[in-house]
Amino acid sequence: EAEDLESLETPMTIVNPVMGVWPKDAPDAQEEVLLRFEQGRCIAVNGKALKPLQVLQLCNEIAGRNGLGISQALENRILGT
């Protein structure tokens, strides 16, 4: 099904990230992010008030451009169901 990706000899770098960059391509400069929470929910990112979906989208964008969450992948699936 996944052809080359299923081979243990194939590095995952054959995949082009669509939501970010590889850690080696991320900026070297640190990016500071300020999150504001009220009643357990994040309501603002870097001082900008946002709706929950907007918070998630912006945090994904920030993490992606900094190469977070892309060095490991875990797949769990059941075939034939």
VONUGU-69996 format. One record per residue (C-alpha): residue number from 1; residue in three letters; chain; x, y, z. Coordinates in Angstrom, 1 decimal. Layout:
N
NUM,ALA,A,X,Y,Z
...
REM end
This chain:
81
1,GLU,A,0.0,0.0,0.0
2,ALA,A,2.7,2.5,1.0
3,GLU,A,5.3,0.9,-1.2
4,ASP,A,8.7,2.5,-0.5
5,LEU,A,7.6,3.9,2.9
6,GLU,A,7.0,0.4,4.2
7,SER,A,10.6,-0.6,3.6
8,LEU,A,12.8,-0.2,6.7
9,GLU,A,15.7,0.8,4.5
10,THR,A,13.8,3.9,3.1
11,PRO,A,14.3,7.1,5.2
12,MET,A,11.2,9.0,5.9
13,THR,A,12.8,12.1,4.3
14,ILE,A,11.3,10.9,0.9
15,VAL,A,8.1,12.5,2.2
16,ASN,A,7.6,16.2,1.6
17,PRO,A,6.1,17.8,4.7
18,VAL,A,2.9,19.7,3.9
19,MET,A,2.3,21.3,7.3
20,GLY,A,5.9,22.2,8.1
21,VAL,A,9.5,21.7,7.5
22,TRP,A,12.1,19.1,8.5
23,PRO,A,13.9,20.1,11.7
24,LYS,A,17.1,20.6,9.7
25,ASP,A,15.3,23.2,7.6
26,ALA,A,13.8,25.1,10.6
27,PRO,A,15.1,28.5,11.6
28,ASP,A,18.0,28.5,14.1
29,ALA,A,16.5,31.5,15.9
30,GLN,A,14.2,30.8,18.9
31,GLU,A,10.5,31.9,18.4
32,GLU,A,8.7,32.9,21.6
33,VAL,A,5.0,32.2,21.7
34,LEU,A,2.7,33.5,24.4
35,LEU,A,-0.6,31.6,25.1
36,ARG,A,-3.4,33.0,27.3
37,PHE,A,-5.8,30.7,29.0
38,GLU,A,-9.2,31.3,30.6
39,GLN,A,-11.1,28.6,32.3
40,GLY,A,-8.7,26.0,30.9
41,ARG,A,-9.1,27.1,27.3
42,CYS,A,-6.5,28.9,25.2
43,ILE,A,-8.2,32.2,24.1
44,ALA,A,-5.2,34.1,22.7
45,VAL,A,-1.9,33.5,21.0
46,ASN,A,0.7,36.3,21.1
47,GLY,A,-1.8,38.7,22.4
48,LYS,A,-4.3,38.1,19.6
49,ALA,A,-7.7,36.9,20.8
50,LEU,A,-8.8,33.8,18.7
51,LYS,A,-11.6,31.3,18.5
52,PRO,A,-10.6,27.7,19.4
53,LEU,A,-10.2,26.5,15.8
54,GLN,A,-8.1,29.6,15.0
55,VAL,A,-5.8,28.9,18.0
56,LEU,A,-5.3,25.3,16.8
57,GLN,A,-4.6,26.5,13.2
58,LEU,A,-2.1,29.2,14.3
59,CYS,A,-0.3,26.9,16.7
60,ASN,A,0.0,24.3,14.0
61,GLU,A,1.4,26.9,11.7
62,ILE,A,4.0,28.1,14.3
63,ALA,A,5.0,24.5,15.1
64,GLY,A,5.2,23.5,11.5
65,ARG,A,7.6,26.4,10.5
66,ASN,A,9.8,25.4,13.4
67,GLY,A,9.9,21.7,12.5
68,LEU,A,8.1,20.5,15.6
69,GLY,A,6.4,17.1,15.5
70,ILE,A,7.8,15.9,12.3
71,SER,A,10.8,13.8,13.3
72,GLN,A,8.7,10.8,14.5
73,ALA,A,5.6,9.2,13.0
74,LEU,A,3.4,6.6,14.5
75,GLU,A,0.8,4.7,12.5
76,ASN,A,-1.8,2.4,13.9
77,ARG,A,-4.3,0.8,11.5
78,ILE,A,-6.4,-2.3,11.1
79,LEU,A,-6.7,-3.5,7.5
80,GLY,A,-9.6,-5.5,6.1
81,THR,A,-12.3,-4.2,8.4
REM end
